[in-house]
Amino acid sequence: MSLSRRGVLAAGVAAPSLYGLGAFAASAWSLPPVRKVIETEHVWIPMADGVRLSARLFVPAGAEGEPAPAVLEYIPYRKRDGYRSHDTAWGRQLAGHGIGYVRVDVRGSGDSEGVMVDEYDIPELNDGVAIIDWISRQSWCSGAVGMRGISWGGINTLQVAAMRPKALKAIMALGTTDTRYGNDAHYVGGALGHTNLQWGIGFKAVMAGPPDPANVGPDWQAMWRQRLEATPPIMATWLEHQTNDAYWRRGSVGLDWGAIQVPTYVVGGWQDTYSNPIGRMLEKLQVPRKGLIGPWGHTYPWTAEPMGLDWAYEEVRWWEQWLKGVDTGIMDEPMLRAFMPYATWAEVRPTEIPGRWVAEKVWPAPAITPRDFHLTSEGLAGEAGPARTVTYVGDKVVGLTKPEWIDRPPIEQSLDDARSLVFDGEPLAEDLEILGYPMAHLRIAADRPVAKVAVRVTEVTPEGKSWLVSYGLKNLTHRDSDETPQALEPGRSYDVSFPLFLVGHRFTRGNRIRVAISENLWPLAWPSPEIVTLSLALDHSRVSLPVRPAEASPAPFPIPIKHAPPPASPPPPPVVTTAPVSPGHYRIELDSLPVPFTWPDIGTTTSRGRWETVELIEGQPNSGRWRQEASSSWKRDAWDCSLSAVIELTSTPTEFVLSEQLTARQGATVVFQRRKDSRIARNLV
């Protein structure tokens, strides 16, 4: 079950440990005995404006006599036939250990009434507060409520917590973000991200999908029509906000860390870009807090493959601590636990990443210190070299080895390194571990008013293979502010500093550290309006890595680890990168064909497919084209509904040219169709 950036992977299968992962330390606390669970498929929760939200309940048996705490998961991903298997598994897990689980469809999605017109809109967040109050007043509830979720659910968990519902006592946010503009799917370092389009096409099905008449009754057609009419041209909305304006600042909890006043656990994976805010959140939040970063991608720890965690142990322990008042010992343990990889995912997948779990008592960790790697004409050095300026013409396609912000992993980097400015260090005399945010400090000039710079840090083996460790991208017009970008003065040098993505990694003795610099990463980000020549003052440019000294002994790791055996053969790559269509004409295609799936307990068959084409002619930045097509369908007996959507984006030097279309069918009959064409001025993007 996957909705673009919001993907969920299949559960792992237990297998013997393959790598040394740190000592296992059993806590004195243990999981409570398993109880029976009372499940309710559909309950209406009334909102103040008369709209009713659909909820699915998992309540511990006996809670009517001995009330239990409850945890809310509140997302728009169709509890009836979208996330059903996850909701069932996790609802039974939590309720089976004495914690009620309430799964609610966001207003205008799934089986809830109303309409949805954007992400994290004000009605959604107000509803979240009301839902928590409703849960706390149920006869089976003790009055203590927690909130949790991944991706959308992790993001709105933080946002609802910032509104301080009275009954909310603690939260757990997975795959989340603290800033909607700077660390979500839409813009990357002030540049337009490809994931903006990929998520946009999936989000249309979220907003426009039909409710299930088995839950909502004969009004389902009127409800569906209301949704279809309300579904906006969402890509146009996002493109109309190209800076960190009030639109994006709403719901960005990083603007007011003090707003969250309940204990917070943030969780992510190194292959998931949404792990990036974890370091900031642990540093800035002012409440009891914990963080964990594993080796997985944008998924739950318990479904991660080939290595995940038996997460019930950790999550139930968290809720027992804060919803029941049981001293589980969880807050006596380190603030941050992170997997320290000894190789990149691209090197070893689909097998497990070798490494170990490390721990930091507090974050930022005092022992982690920045080490500067200066850019010189001889490569990377411990000190700045003599004055020298090098130029780079950004007329080449760079980024094919790192094509996406989140969904697709990078591959070996040599193709892009050959088209970049490259600075190599000497072979390492010993292993070097880093944990934190690398920083790029550059003195840079451009010959155009709009330009970007991309910095990649890779590990290079003696055989010459280059593996991506971290990267950062910066729209140089955003050098001082994402709120008020300023055009560059051509030829003028600027001192620019920006963080690369949060990373944990061990560089291996004998390998080299490489810094590669280019003007862009395509198709991860849209090209600048014109071909740009960058000038880099080497004697004032460096990259700092957060070096972590090795600990004397492995950190105890109390959470049981799950392993899945590697597949008999690697799955075929989902992306086909073609050879140039003609010299310098690049195209990447993705076909994710619909695969029908029947939910056996409700008899509904669903399917979803996506087709993607991105292309660019080298040296012609406005030849770029991003196109997404998607389909979704729902069928059970006479109930037969489907959606199809198309989004296409091109540009001129001054405008984005956008087309969005949505079509709905009952059986073979088109019941709704709308197309919106937009021309949106480029604002230094």
Beta strands, then each sheet from edge to edge (+ up, - down):
strand 1: 37-46
strand 2: 52-60
strand 3: 68-75
strand 4: 100-105
strand 5: 141-150
strand 6: 168-174
strand 7: 187-188
strand 8: 191-192
strand 9: 264-269
strand 10: 289-294
strand 11: 307-309
strand 12: 336-341
strand 13: 355-360
strand 14: 369-376
strand 15: 379-381
strand 16: 389-393
strand 17: 421-424
strand 18: 432-436
strand 19: 439-446
strand 20: 452-460
strand 21: 466-475
strand 22: 494-499
strand 23: 503-507
strand 24: 512-518
strand 25: 533-537
strand 26: 542-547
strand 27: 561-563
strand 28: 575-577
strand 29: 585-592
strand 30: 597-599
strand 31: 604-617
strand 32: 620-636
strand 33: 639-651
strand 34: 655-666
strand 35: 669-681
sheet 1: 1+ 2- 4+ 3+ 5+ 6+ 9+ 10+ 12+ 13-
sheet 2: 7+ 8-
sheet 3: 11+ 27-
sheet 4: 15+ 14- 26+ 19- 22+
sheet 5: 15+ 14- 26+ 19- 25+ 16-
sheet 6: 17+ 24- 20+ 21-
sheet 7: 18+ 23-
sheet 8: 28+ 29- 31+ 30-
sheet 9: 28+ 29- 31+ 32- 33+ 34- 35+
end
